[in-house]
Amino acid sequence: MELAVDVIGGKWRPVILAHLKEGVHRYGELRRRMPGVSEKMLTQRLRELEADGLVARDDHGTSPPHVEYRLTEEGLSLAPVLQALYDWGVTRAARTGAVVREAGSLA
């Protein structure tokens, strides 16, 4: 349990992983989907996830920069875990009356 929490724990890491579970995203797309995260925090978390082998950063070497993020095979192996967390959150929101701010994120 400790290893799993170390890998996906924290406020933004599971949210980033959940968005990337949907497919490849550019940095700007992730920022728009996560308005509550600062640019510095998003960059830091993406680098951590990359270092942990869960996220791959694909730099297309163009100007302006075209960088995409995607889950690695190891990151994709988390899909059932992320789905279970999402499902639990939706059920809890319904049970407790928590307000759902947008698709995929709970208040």
The first five atom37 places (N, CA, C, CB, O) and aatype in JSON, in Angstrom:
{
  "aatype": [12, 6, 10, 0, 19, 3, 19, 9, 7, 7, 11, 17, 1, 14, 19, 9, 10, 0, 8, 10, 11, 6, 7, 19, 8, 1, 18, 7, 6, 10, 1, 1, 1, 12, 14, 7, 19, 15, 6, 11, 12, 10, 16, 5, 1, 10, 1, 6, 10, 6, 0, 3, 7, 10, 19, 0, 1, 3, 3, 8, 7, 16, 15, 14, 14, 8, 19, 6, 18, 1, 10, 16, 6, 6, 7, 10, 15, 10, 0, 14, 19, 10, 5, 0, 10, 18, 3, 17, 7, 19, 16, 1, 0, 0, 1, 16, 7, 0, 19, 19, 1, 6, 0, 7, 15, 10, 0],
  "atom_mask": [
    [1, 1, 1, 1, 1],
    [1, 1, 1, 1, 1],
    [1, 1, 1, 1, 1],
    [1, 1, 1, 1, 1],
    [1, 1, 1, 1, 1],
    [1, 1, 1, 1, 1],
    [1, 1, 1, 1, 1],
    [1, 1, 1, 1, 1],
    [1, 1, 1, 0, 1],
    [1, 1, 1, 0, 1],
    [1, 1, 1, 1, 1],
    [1, 1, 1, 1, 1],
    [1, 1, 1, 1, 1],
    [1, 1, 1, 1, 1],
    [1, 1, 1, 1, 1],
    [1, 1, 1, 1, 1],
    [1, 1, 1, 1, 1],
    [1, 1, 1, 1, 1],
    [1, 1, 1, 1, 1],
    [1, 1, 1, 1, 1],
    [1, 1, 1, 1, 1],
    [1, 1, 1, 1, 1],
    [1, 1, 1, 0, 1],
    [1, 1, 1, 1, 1],
    [1, 1, 1, 1, 1],
    [1, 1, 1, 1, 1],
    [1, 1, 1, 1, 1],
    [1, 1, 1, 0, 1],
    [1, 1, 1, 1, 1],
    [1, 1, 1, 1, 1],
    [1, 1, 1, 1, 1],
    [1, 1, 1, 1, 1],
    [1, 1, 1, 1, 1],
    [1, 1, 1, 1, 1],
    [1, 1, 1, 1, 1],
    [1, 1, 1, 0, 1],
    [1, 1, 1, 1, 1],
    [1, 1, 1, 1, 1],
    [1, 1, 1, 1, 1],
    [1, 1, 1, 1, 1],
    [1, 1, 1, 1, 1],
    [1, 1, 1, 1, 1],
    [1, 1, 1, 1, 1],
    [1, 1, 1, 1, 1],
    [1, 1, 1, 1, 1],
    [1, 1, 1, 1, 1],
    [1, 1, 1, 1, 1],
    [1, 1, 1, 1, 1],
    [1, 1, 1, 1, 1],
    [1, 1, 1, 1, 1],
    [1, 1, 1, 1, 1],
    [1, 1, 1, 1, 1],
    [1, 1, 1, 0, 1],
    [1, 1, 1, 1, 1],
    [1, 1, 1, 1, 1],
    [1, 1, 1, 1, 1],
    [1, 1, 1, 1, 1],
    [1, 1, 1, 1, 1],
    [1, 1, 1, 1, 1],
    [1, 1, 1, 1, 1],
    [1, 1, 1, 0, 1],
    [1, 1, 1, 1, 1],
    [1, 1, 1, 1, 1],
    [1, 1, 1, 1, 1],
    [1, 1, 1, 1, 1],
    [1, 1, 1, 1, 1],
    [1, 1, 1, 1, 1],
    [1, 1, 1, 1, 1],
    [1, 1, 1, 1, 1],
    [1, 1, 1, 1, 1],
    [1, 1, 1, 1, 1],
    [1, 1, 1, 1, 1],
    [1, 1, 1, 1, 1],
    [1, 1, 1, 1, 1],
    [1, 1, 1, 0, 1],
    [1, 1, 1, 1, 1],
    [1, 1, 1, 1, 1],
    [1, 1, 1, 1, 1],
    [1, 1, 1, 1, 1],
    [1, 1, 1, 1, 1],
    [1, 1, 1, 1, 1],
    [1, 1, 1, 1, 1],
    [1, 1, 1, 1, 1],
    [1, 1, 1, 1, 1],
    [1, 1, 1, 1, 1],
    [1, 1, 1, 1, 1],
    [1, 1, 1, 1, 1],
    [1, 1, 1, 1, 1],
    [1, 1, 1, 0, 1],
    [1, 1, 1, 1, 1],
    [1, 1, 1, 1, 1],
    [1, 1, 1, 1, 1],
    [1, 1, 1, 1, 1],
    [1, 1, 1, 1, 1],
    [1, 1, 1, 1, 1],
    [1, 1, 1, 1, 1],
    [1, 1, 1, 0, 1],
    [1, 1, 1, 1, 1],
    [1, 1, 1, 1, 1],
    [1, 1, 1, 1, 1],
    [1, 1, 1, 1, 1],
    [1, 1, 1, 1, 1],
    [1, 1, 1, 1, 1],
    [1, 1, 1, 0, 1],
    [1, 1, 1, 1, 1],
    [1, 1, 1, 1, 1],
    [1, 1, 1, 1, 1]
  ],
  "atom_positions": [
    [[0.83, -1.19, 0.0], [0.0, 0.0, 0.0], [0.88, 1.26, 0.0], [-0.94, -0.01, 1.21], [0.58, 2.22, -0.71]],
    [[1.95, 1.25, 0.8], [2.82, 2.42, 0.88], [3.44, 2.74, -0.47], [3.91, 2.19, 1.92], [3.51, 3.91, -0.86]],
    [[3.9, 1.71, -1.19], [4.5, 1.94, -2.5], [3.48, 2.55, -3.46], [5.05, 0.62, -3.09], [3.79, 3.5, -4.18]],
    [[2.27, 2.02, -3.47], [1.23, 2.55, -4.35], [0.93, 4.01, -4.04], [-0.04, 1.72, -4.23], [0.82, 4.83, -4.95]],
    [[0.81, 4.33, -2.77], [0.52, 5.71, -2.38], [1.7, 6.62, -2.72], [0.19, 5.79, -0.87], [1.5, 7.76, -3.14]],
    [[2.91, 6.13, -2.54], [4.09, 6.92, -2.92], [4.09, 7.24, -4.41], [5.38, 6.17, -2.55], [4.46, 8.34, -4.81]],
    [[3.66, 6.29, -5.22], [3.71, 6.47, -6.67], [2.58, 7.36, -7.17], [3.64, 5.12, -7.37], [2.82, 8.26, -7.98]],
    [[1.36, 7.14, -6.71], [0.23, 7.93, -7.24], [-0.31, 8.95, -6.26], [-0.88, 7.01, -7.65], [-1.26, 9.67, -6.59]],
    [[0.26, 9.02, -5.07], [-0.26, 9.91, -4.04], [0.01, 11.38, -4.33], [0.0, 0.0, 0.0], [0.76, 11.72, -5.25]],
    [[-0.61, 12.21, -3.56], [-0.48, 13.65, -3.73], [-1.73, 14.22, -4.37], [0.0, 0.0, 0.0], [-2.58, 13.48, -4.87]],
    [[-1.83, 15.52, -4.34], [-3.05, 16.16, -4.82], [-3.21, 16.08, -6.33], [-3.08, 17.61, -4.39], [-4.32, 15.85, -6.81]],
    [[-2.15, 16.25, -7.09], [-2.29, 16.38, -8.53], [-1.89, 15.15, -9.33], [-1.49, 17.53, -8.99], [-2.34, 14.98, -10.46]],
    [[-1.05, 14.3, -8.77], [-0.56, 13.15, -9.54], [-1.68, 12.26, -10.05], [0.37, 12.34, -8.7], [-1.69, 11.94, -11.24]],
    [[-2.64, 11.83, -9.22], [-3.7, 10.98, -9.75], [-4.59, 11.7, -10.77], [-4.56, 10.45, -8.62], [-5.12, 11.07, -11.68]],
    [[-4.75, 13.01, -10.62], [-5.57, 13.77, -11.56], [-4.88, 13.81, -12.92], [-5.82, 15.22, -11.04], [-5.53, 13.62, -13.95]],
    [[-3.57, 14.05, -12.93], [-2.8, 14.05, -14.18], [-2.89, 12.68, -14.84], [-1.32, 14.44, -13.92], [-3.15, 12.56, -16.04]],
    [[-2.67, 11.64, -14.05], [-2.72, 10.28, -14.58], [-4.11, 9.97, -15.16], [-2.37, 9.26, -13.49], [-4.21, 9.33, -16.21]],
    [[-5.16, 10.42, -14.49], [-6.51, 10.17, -14.97], [-6.74, 10.86, -16.31], [-7.55, 10.66, -13.94], [-7.36, 10.28, -17.21]],
    [[-6.27, 12.08, -16.47], [-6.43, 12.77, -17.75], [-5.64, 12.06, -18.85], [-5.97, 14.24, -17.64], [-6.12, 11.91, -19.97]],
    [[-4.43, 11.63, -18.53], [-3.61, 10.96, -19.53], [-4.14, 9.56, -19.84], [-2.17, 10.88, -19.06], [-3.84, 9.0, -20.9]],
    [[-4.91, 8.99, -18.93], [-5.55, 7.7, -19.19], [-6.5, 7.83, -20.38], [-6.32, 7.2, -17.93], [-6.73, 6.86, -21.11]],
    [[-7.05, 9.02, -20.57], [-7.97, 9.28, -21.68], [-7.25, 9.36, -23.01], [-8.74, 10.57, -21.43], [-7.87, 9.2, -24.06]],
    [[-5.92, 9.61, -22.99], [-5.15, 9.72, -24.22], [-4.04, 10.73, -24.09], [0.0, 0.0, 0.0], [-3.8, 11.28, -23.02]],
    [[-3.36, 10.96, -25.2], [-2.23, 11.88, -25.26], [-2.74, 13.31, -25.12], [-1.44, 11.71, -26.58], [-3.74, 13.69, -25.72]],
    [[-2.02, 14.12, -24.31], [-2.38, 15.53, -24.14], [-1.14, 16.4, -24.2], [-3.12, 15.75, -22.8], [-0.07, 16.01, -23.75]],
    [[-1.31, 17.58, -24.76], [-0.26, 18.59, -24.71], [-0.34, 19.28, -23.36], [-0.4, 19.61, -25.89], [-1.35, 19.2, -22.66]],
    [[0.75, 19.97, -23.0], [0.82, 20.66, -21.72], [-0.36, 21.62, -21.55], [2.15, 21.43, -21.6], [-1.02, 21.63, -20.51]],
    [[-0.63, 22.43, -22.57], [-1.71, 23.41, -22.49], [-3.08, 22.77, -22.28], [0.0, 0.0, 0.0], [-3.92, 23.33, -21.58]],
    [[-3.29, 21.62, -22.87], [-4.56, 20.9, -22.66], [-4.69, 20.48, -21.21], [-4.65, 19.66, -23.59], [-5.76, 20.61, -20.62]],
    [[-3.61, 19.97, -20.64], [-3.63, 19.58, -19.23], [-3.91, 20.78, -18.34], [-2.3, 18.91, -18.82], [-4.69, 20.68, -17.38]],
    [[-3.29, 21.92, -18.64], [-3.52, 23.15, -17.84], [-4.99, 23.55, -17.88], [-2.64, 24.31, -18.36], [-5.56, 23.92, -16.85]],
    [[-5.6, 23.49, -19.06], [-7.01, 23.87, -19.19], [-7.91, 22.9, -18.43], [-7.42, 23.92, -20.66], [-8.93, 23.32, -17.88]],
    [[-7.56, 21.64, -18.39], [-8.37, 20.64, -17.7], [-8.19, 20.71, -16.19], [-8.02, 19.25, -18.2], [-9.01, 20.18, -15.43]],
    [[-7.12, 21.38, -15.75], [-6.8, 21.45, -14.32], [-6.57, 22.91, -13.92], [-5.55, 20.59, -13.99], [-5.44, 23.29, -13.6]],
    [[-7.61, 23.73, -13.92], [-7.43, 25.16, -13.66], [-6.91, 25.47, -12.26], [-8.72, 25.87, -13.87], [-6.39, 26.57, -12.03]],
    [[-7.03, 24.54, -11.33], [-6.6, 24.81, -9.96], [-5.12, 24.58, -9.71], [0.0, 0.0, 0.0], [-4.63, 24.87, -8.62]],
    [[-4.4, 24.05, -10.68], [-2.98, 23.76, -10.5], [-2.14, 24.87, -11.13], [-2.61, 22.37, -11.12], [-2.47, 25.37, -12.21]],
    [[-1.07, 25.26, -10.45], [-0.18, 26.28, -11.01], [0.71, 25.64, -12.08], [0.7, 26.92, -9.89], [0.89, 24.43, -12.11]],
    [[1.24, 26.48, -12.96], [2.14, 25.98, -14.0], [3.34, 25.29, -13.38], [2.61, 27.12, -14.91], [3.76, 24.22, -13.85]],
    [[3.9, 25.89, -12.34], [5.07, 25.31, -11.67], [4.74, 23.93, -11.11], [5.56, 26.24, -10.54], [5.53, 22.99, -11.26]],
    [[3.59, 23.79, -10.47], [3.2, 22.52, -9.86], [2.96, 21.46, -10.93], [1.95, 22.7, -9.0], [3.38, 20.32, -10.78]],
    [[2.27, 21.84, -12.03], [2.01, 20.89, -13.09], [3.31, 20.4, -13.71], [1.12, 21.52, -14.16], [3.48, 19.2, -13.93]],
    [[4.22, 21.32, -13.98], [5.51, 20.94, -14.55], [6.26, 20.02, -13.61], [6.35, 22.19, -14.84], [6.82, 19.01, -14.04]],
    [[6.28, 20.35, -12.33], [6.96, 19.54, -11.34], [6.36, 18.14, -11.25], [6.91, 20.21, -9.97], [7.1, 17.15, -11.22]],
    [[5.05, 18.03, -11.21], [4.4, 16.73, -11.11], [4.61, 15.9, -12.37], [2.9, 16.91, -10.84], [4.81, 14.69, -12.29]],
    [[4.56, 16.54, -13.54], [4.82, 15.81, -14.78], [6.24, 15.25, -14.8], [4.59, 16.72, -16.0], [6.46, 14.12, -15.22]],
    [[7.2, 16.04, -14.34], [8.59, 15.57, -14.28], [8.73, 14.4, -13.31], [9.52, 16.71, -13.85], [9.46, 13.44, -13.59]],
    [[8.05, 14.47, -12.17], [8.09, 13.37, -11.2], [7.5, 12.09, -11.8], [7.34, 13.75, -9.92], [8.07, 11.0, -11.66]],
    [[6.35, 12.23, -12.46], [5.7, 11.07, -13.05], [6.55, 10.47, -14.17], [4.32, 11.46, -13.59], [6.58, 9.26, -14.38]],
    [[7.24, 11.35, -14.89], [8.17, 10.89, -15.93], [9.34, 10.13, -15.29], [8.69, 12.09, -16.77], [9.72, 9.06, -15.77]],
    [[9.9, 10.68, -14.22], [11.01, 10.03, -13.52], [10.59, 8.69, -12.93], [11.55, 10.95, -12.42], [11.4, 7.77, -12.83]],
    [[9.32, 8.58, -12.54], [8.8, 7.33, -11.98], [8.44, 6.31, -13.06], [7.59, 7.61, -11.12], [8.05, 5.19, -12.75]],
    [[8.56, 6.71, -14.32], [8.28, 5.79, -15.42], [6.82, 5.62, -15.75], [0.0, 0.0, 0.0], [6.44, 4.66, -16.43]],
    [[5.97, 6.54, -15.28], [4.53, 6.43, -15.53], [4.07, 7.28, -16.71], [3.76, 6.83, -14.29], [3.06, 6.97, -17.35]],
    [[4.82, 8.34, -17.0], [4.46, 9.28, -18.06], [5.66, 9.44, -18.99], [4.02, 10.66, -17.48], [6.81, 9.5, -18.55]],
    [[5.36, 9.5, -20.28], [6.4, 9.77, -21.28], [6.16, 11.16, -21.86], [6.41, 8.68, -22.41], [5.03, 11.56, -22.12]],
    [[7.25, 11.87, -22.06], [7.21, 13.22, -22.64], [7.77, 13.12, -24.05], [8.02, 14.27, -21.78], [8.92, 12.73, -24.24]],
    [[6.96, 13.47, -25.03], [7.38, 13.42, -26.42], [7.54, 14.84, -26.95], [6.36, 12.62, -27.29], [6.56, 15.55, -27.15]],
    [[8.79, 15.24, -27.17], [9.11, 16.57, -27.7], [9.32, 16.42, -29.2], [10.37, 17.19, -27.0], [10.23, 15.71, -29.64]],
    [[8.49, 17.09, -29.97], [8.55, 16.97, -31.42], [9.6, 17.88, -32.03], [7.21, 17.27, -32.01], [9.77, 17.88, -33.25]],
    [[10.3, 18.66, -31.22], [11.41, 19.49, -31.7], [11.01, 20.57, -32.68], [0.0, 0.0, 0.0], [11.78, 20.91, -33.57]],
    [[9.83, 21.11, -32.52], [9.36, 22.15, -33.42], [9.38, 23.5, -32.72], [7.95, 21.83, -33.93], [9.55, 23.59, -31.5]],
    [[9.21, 24.54, -33.52], [9.09, 25.88, -32.97], [7.83, 26.48, -33.55], [10.35, 26.76, -33.29], [7.72, 26.6, -34.77]],
    [[6.85, 26.87, -32.73], [6.83, 26.8, -31.27], [6.85, 25.35, -30.8], [5.6, 27.52, -30.72], [6.54, 24.43, -31.55]],
    [[7.23, 25.17, -29.53], [7.37, 23.81, -29.0], [6.06, 23.02, -29.08], [7.84, 23.87, -27.57], [4.98, 23.53, -28.8]],
    [[6.19, 21.76, -29.46], [5.06, 20.84, -29.5], [5.47, 19.63, -28.65], [4.68, 20.41, -31.0], [6.16, 18.73, -29.12]],
    [[5.01, 19.64, -27.4], [5.34, 18.58, -26.45], [4.05, 17.88, -26.05], [6.09, 19.14, -25.2], [3.07, 18.52, -25.71]],
    [[4.08, 16.55, -26.1], [2.91, 15.76, -25.72], [3.29, 14.84, -24.58], [2.37, 14.95, -26.92], [4.43, 14.4, -24.45]],
    [[2.3, 14.55, -23.75], [2.48, 13.64, -22.62], [1.52, 12.47, -22.8], [2.23, 14.36, -21.26], [0.37, 12.65, -23.23]],
    [[1.99, 11.28, -22.47], [1.18, 10.08, -22.56], [1.6, 9.13, -21.46], [1.31, 9.41, -23.96], [2.7, 9.25, -20.91]],
    [[0.73, 8.18, -21.14], [1.08, 7.17, -20.17], [2.0, 6.14, -20.81], [-0.19, 6.49, -19.61], [1.83, 5.79, -21.98]],
    [[2.97, 5.67, -20.06], [3.8, 4.56, -20.48], [3.03, 3.26, -20.25], [5.17, 4.55, -19.71], [1.9, 3.3, -19.76]],
    [[3.62, 2.14, -20.59], [2.98, 0.86, -20.29], [2.75, 0.72, -18.79], [3.84, -0.31, -20.81], [1.7, 0.23, -18.35]],
    [[3.74, 1.15, -18.01], [3.59, 1.09, -16.54], [2.45, 2.0, -16.09], [4.91, 1.51, -15.84], [1.67, 1.63, -15.22]],
    [[2.36, 3.19, -16.67], [1.27, 4.1, -16.35], [-0.08, 3.53, -16.74], [0.0, 0.0, 0.0], [-1.06, 3.68, -16.01]],
    [[-0.14, 2.89, -17.91], [-1.39, 2.28, -18.36], [-1.83, 1.16, -17.44], [-1.23, 1.74, -19.78], [-3.03, 0.88, -17.34]],
    [[-0.89, 0.53, -16.75], [-1.26, -0.54, -15.83], [-2.04, 0.0, -14.63], [-0.01, -1.28, -15.34], [-2.67, -0.77, -13.9]],
    [[-2.01, 1.31, -14.43], [-2.78, 1.95, -13.35], [-4.23, 2.23, -13.73], [-2.11, 3.23, -12.94], [-5.01, 2.66, -12.87]],
    [[-4.61, 2.01, -14.98], [-5.96, 2.35, -15.43], [-7.05, 1.76, -14.55], [-6.16, 1.86, -16.85], [-7.98, 2.49, -14.19]],
    [[-6.99, 0.49, -14.17], [-8.06, -0.04, -13.3], [-8.08, 0.62, -11.92], [-7.89, -1.55, -13.13], [-9.15, 0.8, -11.34]],
    [[-6.92, 0.97, -11.42], [-6.84, 1.64, -10.11], [-7.45, 3.03, -10.2], [-5.36, 1.73, -9.63], [-8.23, 3.42, -9.33]],
    [[-7.11, 3.76, -11.24], [-7.65, 5.11, -11.43], [-9.17, 5.05, -11.62], [-6.98, 5.8, -12.64], [-9.9, 5.89, -11.08]],
    [[-9.64, 4.07, -12.39], [-11.08, 3.93, -12.61], [-11.79, 3.61, -11.3], [-11.37, 2.83, -13.64], [-12.87, 4.14, -11.03]],
    [[-11.18, 2.73, -10.48], [-11.77, 2.38, -9.19], [-11.85, 3.61, -8.27], [-10.96, 1.26, -8.5], [-12.85, 3.8, -7.58]],
    [[-10.81, 4.43, -8.27], [-10.83, 5.65, -7.46], [-11.91, 6.61, -7.94], [-9.46, 6.34, -7.49], [-12.62, 7.21, -7.14]],
    [[-12.03, 6.75, -9.26], [-13.05, 7.61, -9.83], [-14.45, 7.12, -9.44], [-12.92, 7.68, -11.36], [-15.29, 7.89, -8.97]],
    [[-14.68, 5.82, -9.63], [-15.99, 5.25, -9.32], [-16.33, 5.43, -7.84], [-16.03, 3.75, -9.68], [-17.46, 5.77, -7.49]],
    [[-15.35, 5.21, -6.98], [-15.57, 5.39, -5.55], [-15.92, 6.85, -5.25], [-14.31, 4.96, -4.75], [-16.81, 7.13, -4.45]],
    [[-15.21, 7.77, -5.89], [-15.47, 9.2, -5.68], [-16.87, 9.6, -6.11], [0.0, 0.0, 0.0], [-17.53, 10.37, -5.42]],
    [[-17.32, 9.08, -7.24], [-18.67, 9.38, -7.72], [-19.71, 8.84, -6.73], [-18.91, 8.78, -9.13], [-20.68, 9.52, -6.4]],
    [[-19.49, 7.61, -6.27], [-20.42, 7.01, -5.31], [-20.42, 7.8, -4.01], [-20.04, 5.55, -5.03], [-21.49, 8.04, -3.44]],
    [[-19.26, 8.19, -3.54], [-19.18, 8.97, -2.3], [-19.86, 10.32, -2.46], [-17.72, 9.16, -1.88], [-20.55, 10.78, -1.56]],
    [[-19.65, 10.95, -3.61], [-20.3, 12.25, -3.85], [-21.81, 12.1, -3.76], [-19.89, 12.81, -5.22], [-22.49, 12.94, -3.17]],
    [[-22.34, 11.05, -4.36], [-23.78, 10.83, -4.32], [-24.26, 10.56, -2.89], [-24.17, 9.65, -5.23], [-25.34, 11.01, -2.49]],
    [[-23.44, 9.82, -2.13], [-23.82, 9.45, -0.76], [-23.74, 10.65, 0.19], [-22.92, 8.33, -0.26], [-24.56, 10.77, 1.1]],
    [[-22.77, 11.51, -0.01], [-22.53, 12.61, 0.92], [-23.05, 13.95, 0.45], [-21.07, 12.72, 1.2], [-23.06, 14.92, 1.21]],
    [[-23.47, 14.01, -0.81], [-23.95, 15.29, -1.34], [-22.84, 16.21, -1.79], [0.0, 0.0, 0.0], [-23.08, 17.4, -1.99]],
    [[-21.62, 15.69, -1.95], [-20.52, 16.52, -2.44], [-20.84, 17.01, -3.85], [-19.17, 15.72, -2.44], [-21.48, 16.3, -4.63]],
    [[-20.4, 18.21, -4.17], [-20.68, 18.82, -5.46], [-19.59, 18.41, -6.45], [-20.77, 20.37, -5.35], [-18.4, 18.52, -6.15]],
    [[-20.01, 17.93, -7.62], [-19.07, 17.59, -8.68], [-18.84, 18.85, -9.5], [-19.6, 16.39, -9.58], [-19.78, 19.39, -10.1]],
    [[-17.58, 19.31, -9.53], [-17.25, 20.55, -10.25], [-17.25, 20.36, -11.75], [-15.9, 21.06, -9.8], [-17.81, 21.18, -12.47]],
    [[-16.62, 19.31, -12.24], [-16.56, 19.03, -13.67], [-16.39, 17.54, -13.83], [-15.4, 19.82, -14.36], [-16.09, 16.83, -12.86]],
    [[-16.58, 17.05, -15.03], [-16.45, 15.61, -15.27], [-15.09, 15.13, -14.8], [-16.65, 15.28, -16.79], [-14.05, 15.64, -15.22]],
    [[-15.11, 14.14, -13.93], [-13.87, 13.53, -13.47], [-13.25, 14.13, -12.24], [0.0, 0.0, 0.0], [-12.27, 13.58, -11.74]],
    [[-13.77, 15.24, -11.73], [-13.18, 15.8, -10.51], [-14.27, 16.08, -9.48], [-12.38, 17.09, -10.82], [-15.36, 16.53, -9.83]],
    [[-13.97, 15.81, -8.26], [-14.94, 15.98, -7.18], [-14.57, 17.15, -6.29], [-15.06, 14.71, -6.36], [-13.39, 17.44, -6.1]],
    [[-15.55, 17.8, -5.75], [-15.3, 18.89, -4.81], [-15.06, 18.33, -3.43], [-16.48, 19.89, -4.78], [-14.83, 19.08, -2.48]]
  ]
}
